[in-house]
Amino acid sequence: MTAHPHAPITLAHAAAREAACRAVRAAPGGWVVRIGPPKRSLDQNAIFHAICDDIAKAMPSWAGRPTSAADWKALLVDGHAIATGAEGVRVVPAIEGSGFVQLRESTAEMSRERASSLIEYAKAWAVQRGVRLRDGRKDGERCI
């Protein structure tokens, strides 16, 4: 079975590097090549979302307002950005004039290293508040 012609190539060994070179030589003019660190893994994504779910179950409100797992995700990403000195949430006026919108770091665009840092931050934050965490595995019984 061959790889999809537009699939990312991980430069893990000489054969992969050769495949990348062949793909560059075969690409039509005007196409774009990006080289960079790998993005966060699906396992990291699952673990972080499990943490957000666990926090939402244990702490269904924040600042007196109902708070979902998606809300906790935004709060944790912002807290992590501030704690690590990265660019945090930017608050800008809404385009329809209805208030403000938060613009924050994208977890899908995080490197694996950055995602690991976010997970450790979220675990520490939750544990300090007595939240019991699953480890993100399917059985959901193990705690971290």
C-alpha positions in Angstrom: 0.0 0.0 0.0 1.4 3.4 -0.9 1.0 6.6 1.0 -1.5 9.2 -0.1 0.3 11.6 -2.5 -0.4 14.6 -0.2 0.2 12.9 3.1 2.8 14.4 5.5 6.2 12.7 5.5 7.9 12.2 8.8 11.7 12.5 8.4 12.4 9.5 10.5 15.0 7.7 8.4 16.9 7.9 5.1 14.1 6.3 3.0 11.6 8.9 4.3 14.0 11.7 3.4 14.3 10.3 -0.1 10.5 10.1 -0.4 10.3 13.8 0.6 12.8 14.7 -2.0 10.9 12.8 -4.7 7.7 14.5 -3.6 9.3 17.9 -3.9 10.7 17.1 -7.4 7.3 15.8 -8.6 5.3 18.7 -7.2 3.7 21.2 -9.6 5.0 24.7 -9.7 3.5 27.0 -7.0 3.0 24.2 -4.4 4.3 24.9 -0.9 6.6 22.8 1.3 6.7 23.2 5.1 9.3 21.6 7.3 8.7 21.7 11.1 8.4 19.8 14.3 5.5 17.3 14.6 2.2 18.6 15.9 0.7 17.2 19.1 -0.3 13.6 18.9 -3.8 12.1 19.0 -3.0 10.5 22.3 -2.0 13.9 23.7 -5.3 15.3 22.4 -7.3 12.5 24.1 -5.5 13.0 27.4 -6.0 16.7 27.4 -9.7 16.4 26.6 -10.1 13.8 29.3 -8.6 16.2 31.8 -11.0 18.9 30.6 -13.9 16.5 31.0 -12.8 15.5 34.5 -12.5 19.1 35.6 -15.9 20.0 34.1 -17.5 17.1 36.1 -15.7 18.1 39.3 -16.1 21.8 38.9 -19.2 22.5 36.8 -19.0 26.2 37.4 -16.3 28.9 37.5 -16.7 32.5 38.7 -20.3 31.7 39.4 -21.1 30.6 35.8 -21.7 27.1 34.3 -18.5 25.9 32.8 -18.3 23.1 30.2 -15.3 21.0 29.2 -14.8 23.3 26.2 -14.8 26.3 28.6 -12.2 24.5 30.7 -10.1 23.9 27.6 -10.1 27.6 26.9 -9.3 28.5 30.5 -6.4 26.0 30.7 -4.9 27.0 27.4 -5.0 30.6 28.5 -3.6 29.8 32.0 -0.8 27.7 30.4 0.1 30.5 28.0 0.4 33.0 30.9 2.3 30.5 33.1 4.8 29.8 30.4 5.3 33.3 29.2 3.8 32.6 25.8 1.3 34.9 24.1 -2.0 34.4 26.0 -5.5 35.1 25.0 -6.0 38.3 23.2 -9.4 39.9 23.6 -10.6 41.9 20.6 -13.9 43.7 19.7 -16.4 41.4 18.0 -16.9 42.1 14.3 -20.7 42.6 14.8 -20.2 44.9 17.7 -21.8 42.5 20.2 -18.9 42.6 22.7 -15.6 40.9 22.7 -14.0 37.7 21.4 -11.1 35.7 22.8 -8.3 34.7 20.4 -6.1 32.0 21.8 -3.4 29.6 21.0 -4.6 26.6 19.0 -4.0 23.2 20.6 -4.2 21.6 17.1 -1.2 23.6 16.1 0.9 22.9 19.2 4.1 21.0 18.9 4.3 17.7 20.9 6.6 19.4 23.4 4.1 22.3 23.9 1.2 19.9 24.2 3.1 17.9 26.9 3.7 21.1 28.8 0.0 22.0 28.5 -1.0 18.5 29.8 1.4 18.8 32.8 0.1 22.3 33.6 -3.6 21.1 33.4 -2.8 18.0 35.6 -1.1 20.1 38.2 -3.8 22.7 38.2 -6.5 20.0 38.6 -4.7 18.0 41.3 -4.0 21.2 43.3 -7.8 21.6 43.4 -8.6 18.0 44.4 -9.9 16.9 40.9 -9.6 13.2 40.3 -8.2 12.6 36.8 -8.5 9.7 34.4 -5.4 9.0 32.3 -7.3 9.4 29.0 -7.4 5.6 28.2 -10.7 4.0 27.0 -11.4 2.3 30.3 -11.3 5.6 32.1 -10.7 3.8 35.4 -7.0 4.7 36.0 -6.2 7.9 37.7 -3.2 10.1 37.2 
